[in-house]
Amino acid sequence: MEISAILEQLRGEYWFITALLYGCGFRIHETLSLRVKDVDLHNRSIYIFRGKGAKDRYTLLPEALISPIQQQIAQAQLTHQTDLAEGYGSTSIAPALHRKYGKSLTDFAWQYLFPSTTRCQHPYDGYICRHHLHGTAFAKNLRKAVKASGVHKRVTAHTFRHSFATNLLLNGSDIRTVQELLGHSDLRTTEIYTHVIGQRRAGARSPVDSLF
């Protein structure tokens, strides 16, 4: 399987980011913007804050990714503890929210699940903070992995979101459930995937297939 071949060439947080893209149908900016507080291990769900169109939504947390997400949380906590020990520890946040949640910015729950490797100065409010991993770093690692995997196709972060949707529909998932998981405002956007897989209705199977 091509996705398996690509995943085998990735390591650490880059492997996990790719697994989330494919396992949850995220957009890349939704994945990189995840904060520790967005992960609900008890209810096996992940909260997406202001996805495309400024829409909030919940999506599933696959069983296979529970252990990796626990490891990533532990890694993020080590980074945060280092920041605190050095007199920092604030996460980056939108200016409008900084005024409201300023005192909470050093709480671990607010930290990014995929923190940047370095601290930076907030471009608007001027405080020293740690932002999330940049999308270009992921794209660079993904290109290397695709080349090493021998997959001769154009593969981007969005490719895994497409694969998530088509696989759900091919396996009989209700199209409105897929719409909700993807965060589509219009069902017609989700219906594009039914044409991609060559079916008018998601999960449709001819009764004659049961005879032979």
Backbone as a printed PyTorch tensor [residue, N CA C, xyz], in Angstrom:
tensor([[[  0.8550,  -1.1940,   0.0000],
         [  0.0000,   0.0000,   0.0000],
         [  0.8850,   1.2370,   0.0000]],

        [[  0.5570,   2.2210,  -0.8430],
         [  1.4130,   3.3900,  -1.0090],
         [  1.5490,   4.2090,   0.2670]],

        [[  0.4610,   4.3760,   1.0070],
         [  0.5100,   5.1750,   2.2350],
         [  1.4040,   4.4940,   3.2660]],

        [[  1.3240,   3.1840,   3.3630],
         [  2.1810,   2.4410,   4.2790],
         [  3.6470,   2.6250,   3.9070]],

        [[  3.9200,   2.6040,   2.6040],
         [  5.2970,   2.7660,   2.1360],
         [  5.8480,   4.1360,   2.5120]],

        [[  5.0120,   5.1600,   2.4340],
         [  5.4340,   6.5150,   2.7960],
         [  5.6400,   6.6290,   4.3020]],

        [[  4.6980,   6.0810,   5.0700],
         [  4.8040,   6.1330,   6.5260],
         [  6.0630,   5.4360,   7.0310]],

        [[  6.4680,   4.3800,   6.3350],
         [  7.6680,   3.6470,   6.7490],
         [  8.9340,   4.4870,   6.6210]],

        [[  8.8730,   5.5410,   5.8130],
         [ 10.0350,   6.3960,   5.5990],
         [ 10.0510,   7.6100,   6.5240]],

        [[  9.0360,   7.7510,   7.3610],
         [  8.9510,   8.8880,   8.2690],
         [  9.2510,   8.4520,   9.6940]],

        [[  9.7420,   9.4040,  10.4960],
         [ 10.0940,   9.1090,  11.8710],
         [  9.5270,  10.1780,  12.8070]],

        [[  9.3550,   9.8000,  14.0610],
         [  8.9940,  10.7520,  15.1030],
         [  7.7190,  11.5200,  14.8330]],

        [[  7.7750,  12.8200,  15.1040],
         [  6.5870,  13.6520,  14.9760],
         [  6.1020,  13.7490,  13.5410]],

        [[  6.9810,  13.6010,  12.5660],
         [  6.5570,  13.6670,  11.1700],
         [  5.7450,  12.4360,  10.7890]],

        [[  6.1190,  11.2930,  11.3350],
         [  5.3110,  10.0840,  11.1340],
         [  3.9280,  10.2840,  11.7480]],

        [[  3.8960,  10.8270,  12.9550],
         [  2.6340,  10.9740,  13.6650],
         [  1.7260,  12.0050,  12.9990]],

        [[  2.2920,  13.0960,  12.5190],
         [  1.4950,  14.1050,  11.8060],
         [  0.8300,  13.4740,  10.5880]],

        [[  1.5980,  12.6950,   9.8380],
         [  1.0590,  12.0290,   8.6530],
         [ -0.0250,  11.0270,   9.0270]],

        [[  0.1980,  10.3060,  10.1150],
         [ -0.8060,   9.3370,  10.5800],
         [ -2.0950,  10.0350,  10.9730]],

        [[ -2.0060,  11.2180,  11.5630],
         [ -3.2060,  11.9850,  11.9190],
         [ -3.9320,  12.4920,  10.6760]],

        [[ -3.1710,  12.9270,   9.6830],
         [ -3.7840,  13.3950,   8.4360],
         [ -4.6020,  12.2790,   7.7910]],

        [[ -4.0340,  11.0950,   7.7880],
         [ -4.7010,   9.9570,   7.1560],
         [ -5.7600,   9.3340,   8.0650]],

        [[ -5.4900,   9.3060,   9.3630],
         [ -6.3980,   8.6380,  10.2890],
         [ -7.5830,   9.4690,  10.7260]],

        [[ -7.4600,  10.7950,  10.6040],
         [ -8.5250,  11.6880,  11.0820],
         [ -9.0780,  12.6100,   9.9930]],

        [[ -8.4210,  12.6770,   8.8450],
         [ -8.9090,  13.5390,   7.7730],
         [ -8.6400,  15.0090,   8.0090]],

        [[ -7.5960,  15.3220,   8.7850],
         [ -7.2890,  16.7180,   9.0820],
         [ -6.6860,  17.4400,   7.8820]],

        [[ -6.8280,  18.7470,   7.8870],
         [ -6.0090,  19.6160,   7.0440],
         [ -4.6970,  19.8070,   7.7930]],

        [[ -3.6200,  20.1570,   7.0750],
         [ -2.3180,  20.2500,   7.7230],
         [ -2.3000,  21.3440,   8.7920]],

        [[ -2.9420,  22.4950,   8.5420],
         [ -2.9030,  23.5630,   9.5470],
         [ -3.7190,  23.1800,  10.7850]],

        [[ -4.7420,  22.3360,  10.6000],
         [ -5.5230,  21.8630,  11.7520],
         [ -4.6740,  20.9560,  12.6310]],

        [[ -3.8540,  20.1340,  11.9930],
         [ -2.9980,  19.2180,  12.7440],
         [ -1.9290,  19.9690,  13.5240]],

        [[ -1.2350,  20.8680,  12.8450],
         [ -0.1340,  21.5930,  13.4800],
         [ -0.6350,  22.5420,  14.5720]],

        [[ -1.8970,  22.9760,  14.4820],
         [ -2.4540,  23.9180,  15.4600],
         [ -3.0600,  23.2400,  16.6770]],

        [[ -3.0200,  21.9210,  16.7240],
         [ -3.5920,  21.2080,  17.8710],
         [ -2.8520,  21.5770,  19.1560]],

        [[ -3.6170,  21.7950,  20.2100],
         [ -3.0460,  22.0320,  21.5350],
         [ -3.3340,  20.8230,  22.4170]],

        [[ -2.5930,  20.6800,  23.4790],
         [ -2.7540,  19.5320,  24.3690],
         [ -4.1870,  19.4160,  24.8610]],

        [[ -4.8250,  20.5370,  25.1650],
         [ -6.1840,  20.5340,  25.6880],
         [ -7.2220,  20.0700,  24.6680]],

        [[ -6.8480,  20.0130,  23.3830],
         [ -7.7830,  19.5960,  22.3390],
         [ -7.9350,  18.0780,  22.2600]],

        [[ -7.0430,  17.3630,  22.9270],
         [ -7.0600,  15.8990,  22.8730],
         [ -7.8240,  15.3490,  24.0830]],

        [[ -8.8620,  14.5600,  23.8150],
         [ -9.6650,  13.9450,  24.8680],
         [ -9.4530,  12.4360,  24.8040]],

        [[ -8.5000,  11.9510,  25.5920],
         [ -8.1900,  10.5250,  25.5710],
         [ -9.3310,   9.6850,  26.1450]],

        [[-10.0490,  10.2430,  27.1170],
         [-11.1390,   9.4930,  27.7490],
         [-12.2610,   9.1950,  26.7610]],

        [[-12.6390,  10.2030,  25.9760],
         [-13.7340,  10.0280,  25.0190],
         [-13.2490,   9.7040,  23.6060]],

        [[-11.9310,   9.5140,  23.4670],
         [-11.3530,   9.1500,  22.1800],
         [-11.7530,  10.1470,  21.0770]],

        [[-11.5510,  11.4270,  21.3560],
         [-11.9120,  12.4510,  20.3730],
         [-10.8810,  13.5690,  20.3600]],

        [[-10.8940,  14.3390,  19.2840],
         [-10.0040,  15.4870,  19.1270],
         [-10.8540,  16.6890,  18.7130]],

        [[-10.6000,  17.8020,  19.3520],
         [-11.3480,  19.0300,  19.0800],
         [-10.5620,  19.9020,  18.1080]],

        [[-11.2330,  20.3350,  17.0510],
         [-10.6220,  21.2320,  16.0670],
         [-11.1820,  22.6310,  16.2850]],

        [[-10.3200,  23.5370,  16.7020],
         [-10.7240,  24.9110,  16.9730],
         [-10.5180,  25.7750,  15.7360]],

        [[-11.6230,  26.3210,  15.2510],
         [-11.5900,  27.2150,  14.0970],
         [-10.8570,  26.5990,  12.9080]],

        [[-11.4300,  25.5240,  12.3960],
         [-10.9190,  24.9440,  11.1630],
         [-11.2700,  25.8590,  10.0020]],

        [[-11.2580,  25.3410,   8.7980],
         [-11.5680,  26.1560,   7.6300],
         [-12.9700,  26.7490,   7.7690]],

        [[-13.0860,  28.0480,   7.4860],
         [-14.3670,  28.7160,   7.6380],
         [-14.6600,  29.0710,   9.0760]],

        [[-13.6140,  29.0530,   9.9310],
         [-13.7430,  29.3760,  11.3700],
         [-14.7430,  28.4640,  12.0690]],

        [[-14.8380,  27.2060,  11.6000],
         [-15.7700,  26.2430,  12.1900],
         [-15.0530,  25.3620,  13.2050]],

        [[-15.7060,  25.1450,  14.3490],
         [-15.1970,  24.2170,  15.3560],
         [-15.8650,  22.8620,  15.1370]],

        [[-15.1430,  21.7910,  15.4620],
         [-15.7450,  20.4640,  15.3280],
         [-14.9630,  19.4560,  16.1570]],

        [[-15.5920,  18.3280,  16.4100],
         [-14.9320,  17.1920,  17.0400],
         [-14.7570,  16.1070,  15.9830]],

        [[-13.6860,  15.3520,  16.1070],
         [-13.4960,  14.2200,  15.2130],
         [-12.9480,  13.0500,  16.0170]],

        [[-12.9110,  11.9010,  15.3950],
         [-12.5140,  10.6850,  16.0900],
         [-11.0110,  10.6220,  16.3340]],

        [[-10.6370,   9.9400,  17.4090],
         [ -9.2380,   9.6250,  17.7000],
         [ -9.0920,   8.1200,  17.5230]],

        [[ -8.4370,   7.6790,  16.4470],
         [ -8.3080,   6.2400,  16.1820],
         [ -7.5880,   5.5100,  17.3130]],

        [[ -8.0230,   4.3050,  17.5920],
         [ -7.4030,   3.4990,  18.6430],
         [ -5.9120,   3.3050,  18.3880]],

        [[ -5.5510,   3.1380,  17.1210],
         [ -4.1530,   2.8830,  16.7690],
         [ -3.2450,   4.0630,  17.0660]],

        [[ -3.8260,   5.2510,  17.2370],
         [ -3.0110,   6.4470,  17.4600],
         [ -3.0230,   6.9290,  18.9130]],

        [[ -3.6540,   6.1730,  19.7950],
         [ -3.7120,   6.5820,  21.2020],
         [ -2.3250,   6.5640,  21.8370]],

        [[ -1.5810,   5.4800,  21.6460],
         [ -0.2430,   5.3990,  22.2090],
         [  0.6890,   6.4600,  21.6190]],

        [[  0.7050,   6.6460,  20.2860],
         [  1.5560,   7.7040,  19.7200],
         [  1.1890,   9.0990,  20.2260]],

        [[ -0.1040,   9.3690,  20.4170],
         [ -0.4810,  10.7080,  20.8810],
         [ -0.0750,  10.9050,  22.3450]],

        [[ -0.0920,   9.8490,  23.1230],
         [  0.3780,   9.9370,  24.5040],
         [  1.8860,  10.2330,  24.5280]],

        [[  2.6190,   9.6030,  23.6240],
         [  4.0550,   9.8460,  23.5280],
         [  4.3440,  11.2690,  23.0810]],

        [[  3.5380,  11.7820,  22.1510],
         [  3.7370,  13.1450,  21.6770],
         [  3.4150,  14.1680,  22.7640]],

        [[  2.3930,  13.8950,  23.5530],
         [  2.0550,  14.7700,  24.6770],
         [  3.2180,  14.8020,  25.6790]],

        [[  3.8020,  13.6360,  25.9360],
         [  4.9330,  13.5640,  26.8630],
         [  6.1250,  14.3460,  26.3270]],

        [[  6.3460,  14.2780,  25.0170],
         [  7.4530,  15.0130,  24.4090],
         [  7.2140,  16.5170,  24.4850]],

        [[  5.9720,  16.9300,  24.2370],
         [  5.6230,  18.3490,  24.3300],
         [  5.7930,  18.8530,  25.7590]],

        [[  5.5080,  17.9880,  26.7190],
         [  5.6430,  18.3780,  28.1260],
         [  7.1150,  18.5960,  28.4990]],

        [[  8.0030,  17.7810,  27.9670],
         [  9.4310,  17.9630,  28.2200],
         [  9.9080,  19.3000,  27.6850]],

        [[  9.4460,  19.6480,  26.4810],
         [  9.8040,  20.9390,  25.8860],
         [  9.2890,  22.0790,  26.7470]],

        [[  8.0640,  21.9370,  27.2210],
         [  7.4580,  22.9840,  28.0410],
         [  8.1740,  23.1390,  29.3750]],

        [[  8.5750,  22.0370,  29.9750],
         [  9.2930,  22.0880,  31.2450],
         [ 10.6300,  22.7920,  31.0960]],

        [[ 11.2870,  22.5860,  29.9610],
         [ 12.5430,  23.2830,  29.6790],
         [ 12.3060,  24.7800,  29.5600]],

        [[ 11.2330,  25.1600,  28.8620],
         [ 10.9020,  26.5830,  28.7130],
         [ 10.6450,  27.2230,  30.0680]],

        [[  9.8900,  26.5510,  30.9160],
         [  9.5790,  27.0870,  32.2390],
         [ 10.8440,  27.2430,  33.0830]],

        [[ 11.7200,  26.2550,  32.9990],
         [ 12.9500,  26.2830,  33.7810],
         [ 13.8580,  27.4410,  33.3590]],

        [[ 13.7140,  27.8640,  32.1050],
         [ 14.5410,  28.9530,  31.5830],
         [ 13.8310,  30.3060,  31.6520]],

        [[ 12.6820,  30.3250,  32.3530],
         [ 11.9800,  31.5820,  32.5790],
         [ 10.9920,  31.9810,  31.5100]],

        [[ 10.6050,  31.0380,  30.6800],
         [  9.6430,  31.3320,  29.6090],
         [  8.3920,  30.4580,  29.8020]],

        [[  7.9300,  29.7840,  28.7620],
         [  6.8130,  28.8510,  28.9030],
         [  5.5030,  29.2930,  28.3000]],

        [[  5.4570,  30.4980,  27.7110],
         [  4.2060,  30.9650,  27.0860],
         [  4.0580,  30.3690,  25.6910]],

        [[  2.8430,  30.0130,  25.3490],
         [  2.5530,  29.5730,  23.9960],
         [  2.0890,  30.7710,  23.1830]],

        [[  2.1430,  30.6620,  21.8710],
         [  1.6540,  31.7590,  21.0300],
         [  0.1430,  31.6550,  20.8940]],

        [[ -0.4970,  32.7980,  20.7690],
         [ -1.9520,  32.8350,  20.6720],
         [ -2.3590,  34.1060,  19.9310]],

        [[ -3.5400,  34.1000,  19.3370],
         [ -4.0040,  35.2650,  18.5860],
         [ -4.0890,  36.4840,  19.4930]],

        [[ -3.7660,  37.6800,  18.9870],
         [ -3.7900,  38.8990,  19.8050],
         [ -5.1040,  39.1150,  20.5380]],

        [[ -6.2150,  38.8560,  19.8780],
         [ -7.5270,  39.0740,  20.4950],
         [ -7.7260,  38.1620,  21.7000]],

        [[ -7.1310,  36.9660,  21.6450],
         [ -7.2680,  36.0220,  22.7490],
         [ -6.2260,  36.2520,  23.8330]],

        [[ -5.1360,  36.8810,  23.4760],
         [ -4.0730,  37.1280,  24.4520],
         [ -4.5730,  37.9670,  25.6170]],

        [[ -5.3780,  38.9560,  25.3170],
         [ -5.9130,  39.8170,  26.3730],
         [ -6.8310,  39.0430,  27.3230]],

        [[ -7.4990,  38.0330,  26.7930],
         [ -8.4550,  37.2640,  27.5840],
         [ -7.7880,  36.1300,  28.3540]],

        [[ -6.8340,  35.4520,  27.7020],
         [ -6.2450,  34.2550,  28.2990],
         [ -4.7750,  34.4140,  28.6650]],

        [[ -4.2880,  35.6380,  28.7210],
         [ -2.8680,  35.8900,  28.9560],
         [ -2.2650,  35.1320,  30.1130]],

        [[ -2.9780,  35.0440,  31.2340],
         [ -2.4520,  34.3920,  32.4270],
         [ -2.3970,  32.8670,  32.2830]],

        [[ -3.0850,  32.3460,  31.2670],
         [ -3.1330,  30.8880,  31.1010],
         [ -2.1080,  30.3760,  30.0930]],

        [[ -1.3730,  31.2820,  29.4740],
         [ -0.5070,  30.8890,  28.3680],
         [  0.6460,  29.9800,  28.7630]],

        [[  0.9870,  29.9540,  30.0590],
         [  2.0480,  29.0570,  30.4990],
         [  1.5100,  27.7180,  30.9960]],

        [[  0.1880,  27.5530,  31.0130],
         [ -0.4030,  26.2680,  31.3960],
         [ -0.0770,  25.2240,  30.3320]],

        [[  0.2390,  24.0090,  30.7580],
         [  0.6080,  22.9790,  29.7940],
         [ -0.5330,  22.6650,  28.8310]],

        [[ -1.7630,  22.7420,  29.3090],
         [ -2.9200,  22.4210,  28.4610],
         [ -2.9770,  23.2940,  27.2150]],

        [[ -2.4440,  24.5180,  27.3000],
         [ -2.4900,  25.4400,  26.1650],
         [ -1.3320,  25.2420,  25.1820]],

        [[ -0.3710,  24.4330,  25.5300],
         [  0.7990,  24.2600,  24.6700],
         [  0.4300,  23.4680,  23.4140]],

        [[  1.1700,  23.7490,  22.3450],
         [  0.9400,  23.0380,  21.0890],
         [  1.3950,  21.5830,  21.2040]],

        [[  0.6590,  20.7000,  20.5600],
         [  1.0130,  19.2910,  20.5500],
         [  2.3040,  19.0690,  19.7590]],

        [[  2.5160,  19.9100,  18.7390],
         [  3.7320,  19.8380,  17.9240],
         [  4.4780,  21.1700,  18.0190]],

        [[  5.1710,  21.3900,  19.1380],
         [  5.8430,  22.6730,  19.3370],
         [  7.0170,  22.8750,  18.3860]],

        [[  7.2690,  24.1340,  18.0680],
         [  8.4230,  24.4870,  17.2520],
         [  9.7040,  24.1270,  18.0000]],

        [[ 10.7870,  23.9760,  17.2700],
         [ 12.0600,  23.6290,  17.8920],
         [ 12.7070,  24.8250,  18.5860]],

        [[ 12.2330,  26.0240,  18.2970],
         [ 12.8070,  27.2290,  18.9060],
         [ 11.7070,  28.1660,  19.3960]],

        [[ 12.0620,  29.0220,  20.3480],
         [ 11.1520,  30.0680,  20.8020],
         [ 11.2720,  31.2630,  19.8620]],

        [[ 10.2660,  32.1350,  19.9150],
         [ 10.2850,  33.3200,  19.0580],
         [  9.5710,  34.4750,  19.7620]],

        [[  9.6560,  35.6430,  19.1850],
         [  8.9470,  36.8050,  19.7160],
         [  7.6020,  36.9200,  19.0130]],

        [[  6.5450,  37.0540,  19.7890],
         [  5.2160,  37.1710,  19.1850],
         [  5.1790,  38.4100,  18.2920]],

        [[  4.7210,  38.2580,  17.0390],
         [  4.7730,  39.3770,  16.0810],
         [  3.9010,  40.5710,  16.4380]],

        [[  2.8800,  40.3920,  17.2680],
         [  1.9780,  41.4910,  17.6150],
         [  2.1520,  41.9730,  19.0520]],

        [[  2.2500,  41.0240,  19.9790],
         [  2.2840,  41.3920,  21.3960],
         [  3.6780,  41.4280,  22.0060]],

        [[  4.6750,  40.9380,  21.2640],
         [  6.0540,  41.1090,  21.6810],
         [  6.6090,  40.1660,  22.7290]],

        [[  5.7860,  39.3190,  23.3310],
         [  6.3080,  38.4110,  24.3540],
         [  7.0140,  37.2100,  23.7050]],

        [[  7.9270,  36.6000,  24.4500],
         [  8.6410,  35.4300,  23.9560],
         [  7.7530,  34.2050,  24.1410]],

        [[  7.5840,  33.4520,  23.0870],
         [  6.6640,  32.3120,  23.1240],
         [  7.1930,  31.1740,  22.2640]],

        [[  6.4870,  30.0740,  22.3190],
         [  6.8100,  28.9440,  21.4390],
         [  5.6070,  28.6540,  20.5620]],

        [[  5.8140,  28.7560,  19.2600],
         [  4.7540,  28.5210,  18.2870],
         [  4.7440,  27.0250,  17.9330]],

        [[  3.8740,  26.6500,  17.0280],
         [  3.8580,  25.2460,  16.6110],
         [  4.8280,  25.0090,  15.4530]],

        [[  5.0940,  23.7640,  15.1800],
         [  5.9680,  23.3600,  14.0780],
         [  5.4600,  23.9860,  12.7770]],

        [[  6.3760,  24.4580,  11.9450],
         [  5.9810,  25.1160,  10.6960],
         [  5.6590,  24.0910,   9.6100]],

        [[  4.6820,  24.4270,   8.7860],
         [  4.2510,  23.5250,   7.7270],
         [  5.3360,  23.1990,   6.7180]],

        [[  6.2740,  24.1290,   6.5100],
         [  7.3380,  23.8760,   5.5260],
         [  8.2680,  22.7530,   6.0020]],

        [[  8.4570,  22.6450,   7.3120],
         [  9.2990,  21.5780,   7.8530],
         [  8.6640,  20.2190,   7.5710]],

        [[  7.3410,  20.1490,   7.7370],
         [  6.6540,  18.8910,   7.4460],
         [  6.7140,  18.5820,   5.9540]],

        [[  6.4570,  19.5780,   5.1120],
         [  6.4500,  19.3720,   3.6640],
         [  7.8020,  18.8610,   3.1790]],

        [[  8.8750,  19.3980,   3.7410],
         [ 10.2240,  18.9720,   3.3570],
         [ 10.4490,  17.5100,   3.7010]],

        [[ 10.0420,  17.1020,   4.8990],
         [ 10.2070,  15.7090,   5.3090],
         [  9.3010,  14.7750,   4.5160]],

        [[  8.1140,  15.2440,   4.1780],
         [  7.1990,  14.4220,   3.3850],
         [  7.7610,  14.1780,   1.9900]],

        [[  8.3300,  15.2080,   1.3600],
         [  8.9180,  15.0470,   0.0200],
         [ 10.0270,  14.0010,   0.0390]],

        [[ 10.8720,  14.0450,   1.0540],
         [ 11.9550,  13.0680,   1.1720],
         [ 11.3980,  11.6550,   1.3390]],

        [[ 10.3370,  11.5300,   2.1510],
         [  9.7470,  10.2230,   2.4050],
         [  9.1080,   9.6360,   1.1500]],

        [[  8.4260,  10.4800,   0.4000],
         [  7.7750,  10.0170,  -0.8390],
         [  8.8280,   9.5380,  -1.8360]],

        [[  9.9070,  10.2920,  -1.9510],
         [ 10.9830,   9.9120,  -2.8730],
         [ 11.6150,   8.5930,  -2.4580]],

        [[ 11.8610,   8.4330,  -1.1750],
         [ 12.4850,   7.2100,  -0.6600],
         [ 11.5550,   6.0080,  -0.7480]],

        [[ 10.2400,   6.2560,  -0.7230],
         [  9.2620,   5.1580,  -0.7460],
         [  9.0980,   4.5280,  -2.1210]],

        [[  9.5070,   5.2530,  -3.1630],
         [  9.3360,   4.7490,  -4.5180],
         [  7.9680,   5.0170,  -5.0930]],

        [[  7.1500,   5.8150,  -4.3950],
         [  5.8250,   6.1820,  -4.9000],
         [  5.9970,   7.2910,  -5.9320]],

        [[  5.5830,   7.0330,  -7.1490],
         [  5.7890,   7.9800,  -8.2350],
         [  4.5180,   8.7790,  -8.5100]],

        [[  4.0730,   9.4780,  -7.5080],
         [  2.8920,  10.3300,  -7.6200],
         [  3.1570,  11.6150,  -6.8530]],

        [[  2.4070,  12.6540,  -7.1900],
         [  2.5050,  13.8870,  -6.4080],
         [  1.7450,  13.6890,  -5.1020]],

        [[  2.4350,  13.7990,  -4.0000],
         [  1.8260,  13.5890,  -2.6850],
         [  2.0380,  14.8390,  -1.8380]],

        [[  0.9430,  15.3800,  -1.3070],
         [  1.0070,  16.5150,  -0.3940],
         [  0.2750,  16.1360,   0.8940]],

        [[  0.2770,  17.0240,   1.8650],
         [ -0.4470,  16.7630,   3.1080],
         [ -1.9220,  16.5070,   2.8290]],

        [[ -2.4770,  17.2000,   1.8520],
         [ -3.9070,  17.0630,   1.5520],
         [ -4.2390,  15.7070,   0.9320]],

        [[ -3.2480,  15.0440,   0.3630],
         [ -3.4670,  13.7270,  -0.2360],
         [ -4.0090,  12.7490,   0.7950]],

        [[ -3.5240,  12.8440,   2.0230],
         [ -3.9400,  11.9080,   3.0740],
         [ -5.3720,  12.1940,   3.5260]],

        [[ -5.7790,  13.4460,   3.4770],
         [ -7.1670,  13.8110,   3.7910],
         [ -8.1050,  13.2110,   2.7410]],

        [[ -7.7110,  13.2890,   1.4770],
         [ -8.5100,  12.6840,   0.4090],
         [ -8.6270,  11.1750,   0.6090]],

        [[ -7.5200,  10.5440,   0.9650],
         [ -7.5230,   9.0970,   1.1620],
         [ -8.4200,   8.7010,   2.3290]],

        [[ -8.4080,   9.5170,   3.3880],
         [ -9.2870,   9.2780,   4.5410],
         [-10.7390,   9.2540,   4.0930]],

        [[-11.1420,  10.2580,   3.3250],
         [-12.5390,  10.3730,   2.8900],
         [-12.9480,   9.2340,   1.9670]],

        [[-12.1330,   8.9480,   0.9780],
         [-12.4940,   7.9000,   0.0150],
         [-12.5380,   6.5310,   0.6730]],

        [[-11.6410,   6.2760,   1.6170],
         [-11.6500,   4.9860,   2.3070],
         [-12.8990,   4.8140,   3.1660]],

        [[-13.3220,   5.8800,   3.8430],
         [-14.5470,   5.7940,   4.6430],
         [-15.7490,   5.4890,   3.7570]],

        [[-15.8370,   6.1730,   2.6290],
         [-16.9750,   5.9800,   1.7310],
         [-16.9510,   4.5910,   1.0960]],

        [[-15.7670,   4.1220,   0.7040],
         [-15.6610,   2.7930,   0.1090],
         [-16.0500,   1.7020,   1.0930]],

        [[-15.8550,   1.9740,   2.3790],
         [-16.1950,   0.9860,   3.4080],
         [-17.6060,   1.1530,   3.9590]],

        [[-18.4070,   2.0030,   3.2810],
         [-19.8230,   2.0910,   3.6200],
         [-20.2110,   3.1400,   4.6360]],

        [[-19.3220,   4.0570,   5.0060],
         [-19.6860,   5.1040,   5.9590],
         [-20.7290,   6.0370,   5.3560]],

        [[-21.6320,   6.4920,   6.1890],
         [-22.6640,   7.4250,   5.7530],
         [-22.0210,   8.7390,   5.3190]],

        [[-22.4830,   9.2750,   4.1980],
         [-21.8430,  10.4570,   3.6320],
         [-21.9580,  11.6710,   4.5490]],

        [[-23.0250,  11.7570,   5.3360],
         [-23.1600,  12.8910,   6.2530],
         [-22.2030,  12.7550,   7.4500]],

        [[-21.8940,  11.5500,   7.8270],
         [-20.8900,  11.3390,   8.8680],
         [-19.5250,  11.7820,   8.3570]],

        [[-19.2240,  11.4300,   7.1110],
         [-17.9580,  11.8440,   6.4990],
         [-17.9000,  13.3660,   6.3840]],

        [[-19.0210,  13.9700,   6.0180],
         [-19.1000,  15.4310,   5.9340],
         [-18.7480,  16.0760,   7.2710]],

        [[-19.2980,  15.5210,   8.3440],
         [-19.0540,  16.0690,   9.6800],
         [-17.5950,  15.9010,  10.0900]],

        [[-17.0200,  14.7300,   9.8140],
         [-15.6330,  14.4720,  10.1940],
         [-14.6560,  15.3610,   9.4200]],

        [[-14.9850,  15.6430,   8.1700],
         [-14.1210,  16.4860,   7.3490],
         [-14.3180,  17.9720,   7.6260]],

        [[-15.4600,  18.3230,   8.2200],
         [-15.7350,  19.7300,   8.4970],
         [-16.2340,  20.4940,   7.2970]],

        [[-16.8970,  19.8080,   6.3720],
         [-17.4520,  20.4700,   5.1880],
         [-18.7640,  21.1630,   5.5390]],

        [[-18.8960,  22.4170,   5.1260],
         [-20.1490,  23.1390,   5.3590],
         [-21.2370,  22.6690,   4.4090]],

        [[-20.8450,  22.3350,   3.1890],
         [-21.7930,  21.9640,   2.1410],
         [-21.6160,  20.5010,   1.7840]],

        [[-22.7050,  19.7390,   1.8020],
         [-22.6480,  18.3170,   1.4780],
         [-22.1120,  18.0870,   0.0700]],

        [[-22.3470,  19.0540,  -0.8200],
         [-21.8900,  18.8920,  -2.1970],
         [-20.3700,  18.7700,  -2.2810]],

        [[-19.6730,  19.3870,  -1.3390],
         [-18.2140,  19.2670,  -1.3060],
         [-17.8130,  17.8340,  -0.9980]],

        [[-18.5260,  17.2090,  -0.0660],
         [-18.2390,  15.8220,   0.2980],
         [-18.6280,  14.8840,  -0.8320]],

        [[-19.6850,  15.2080,  -1.5570],
         [-20.1690,  14.3440,  -2.6350],
         [-19.1610,  14.2080,  -3.7680]],

        [[-18.2200,  15.1360,  -3.8420],
         [-17.1720,  15.0310,  -4.8630],
         [-16.4400,  13.7010,  -4.7270]],

        [[-16.2710,  13.2500,  -3.4810],
         [-15.5430,  12.0070,  -3.2440],
         [-16.3050,  10.7960,  -3.7710]],

        [[-17.6200,  10.8610,  -3.8040],
         [-18.3820,   9.7290,  -4.3380],
         [-18.1510,   9.5810,  -5.8360]],

        [[-17.8870,  10.6890,  -6.5060],
         [-17.5820,  10.6270,  -7.9380],
         [-16.1540,  10.1450,  -8.1650]],

        [[-15.2710,  10.5070,  -7.2450],
         [-13.8830,  10.0700,  -7.3450],
         [-13.8000,   8.5500,  -7.2840]],

        [[-14.6340,   7.9330,  -6.4440],
         [-14.5960,   6.4720,  -6.3090],
         [-15.5670,   5.7860,  -7.2660]],

        [[-16.2070,   6.5740,  -8.1250],
         [-17.0410,   5.9890,  -9.1630],
         [-18.3750,   5.4800,  -8.6960]],

        [[-18.9120,   6.0870,  -7.6390],
         [-20.2060,   5.6450,  -7.1290],
         [-21.1080,   6.8540,  -6.9180]],

        [[-22.3810,   6.6880,  -7.2350],
         [-23.3500,   7.7660,  -7.0050],
         [-23.6890,   7.8720,  -5.5330]],

        [[-23.6350,   6.7320,  -4.8470],
         [-23.9470,   6.7260,  -3.4180],
         [-22.8290,   6.0320,  -2.6520]],

        [[-22.4140,   6.6560,  -1.5610],
         [-21.3190,   6.1150,  -0.7720],
         [-21.6550,   4.7230,  -0.2490]],

        [[-20.7400,   3.7890,  -0.4420],
         [-20.9340,   2.4470,   0.0870],
         [-21.9150,   1.5970,  -0.7040]],

        [[-22.3790,   2.0860,  -1.8790],
         [-23.3560,   1.3380,  -2.6570],
         [-22.7540,   0.0380,  -3.1640]],

        [[-23.5400,  -1.0210,  -3.1100],
         [-23.0810,  -2.3480,  -3.5720],
         [-24.2460,  -3.0430,  -4.2620]],

        [[-24.0010,  -3.4620,  -5.4790],
         [-25.0480,  -4.1230,  -6.2390],
         [-25.4230,  -5.4550,  -5.6080]],

        [[-26.7220,  -5.7990,  -5.5640],
         [-27.1480,  -7.0750,  -4.9810],
         [-26.6000,  -8.2840,  -5.7410]],

        [[-26.2610,  -8.0960,  -7.0080],
         [-25.7320,  -9.2340,  -7.7810],
         [-24.3560,  -9.6420,  -7.2670]],

        [[-23.6450,  -8.6950,  -6.6240],
         [-22.3330,  -9.0200,  -6.0880],
         [-22.4420, -10.0410,  -4.9540]],

        [[-23.6040, -10.1240,  -4.3210],
         [-23.7810, -11.0860,  -3.2360],
         [-24.0340, -12.4960,  -3.7490]],

        [[-24.3580, -12.6060,  -5.0540],
         [-24.6400, -13.9260,  -5.6310],
         [-23.3810, -14.6370,  -6.1040]],

        [[-22.3680, -13.8600,  -6.4640],
         [-21.1620, -14.4580,  -7.0340],
         [-19.9580, -14.1360,  -6.1530]]])
